[in-house]
């Protein structure tokens, strides 16, 4: 045991006393092997792991796994009262936690919204996970942050509607992948159209399949650019003005 002015640091080789926190991500072999290599070469020079009063690991599950493999002492700090929320928030600004790690972690704790989101991500695997989250919330710009912070909410109705919208988007997967540019942006643009307009779905599918070369390469987050090109192709050769729709116009009006 080592004390300083603020914390008491403990050191142990009793690895079995540590517990995996429900909702924490599993340690991947590639991560563990990198840590083992680093510790073997330069020694353990990183921060102690953090546990709560139940010896559940809040931060440092990978370090613990590597030290156990090397049969080296584990330095740790006990912080009473912390749990899975704090575990994820500690990692929000760290690159070692991926977006899907947060979704799986919160879903594992029984959060219904995250369980719904995990179902959608698993079903539509060709769509980037963050785009699935945003599309499910009507292109919410803060959906990624809310997922990581544990405040993401998806109602029964939103889950059903998202499933319907993404089912149609998936019918256009081949066409969307033929377009140059960011896939997430194209998915979000098409999802917005299906959710917010009365456009003819059969015509949309035909337009996307036949006009891929005419669409500009869409940069990330430039949904309006994709919708402008879709508007042009959709309205082409329509004889009645009442059948024409300005997707980009409606999008800009509703997103001012």
Protein Blocks (a to p, Z undefined) as FASTA:
>chain_A
ZZdfkbccdddfblklpccdehiacddfklmmmmmmmmmmnopabdcddddfkopafbhp
lmmmmmmmnopacdddddehiafklmmmmmmmpckbcfklmmmmmmmnopaklmmmmmmm
mmmmmbcfklmmmmmnoopaklmmmmmnopaccdfklmmmmmmmmmmmmmmmmmmmmpgc
jfklmmmmmmmmmmmmccdfklmmmmmmmmmmmpccddehilmlmmmmmmmmmmgopabl
klpccfklmmmmmmZZ
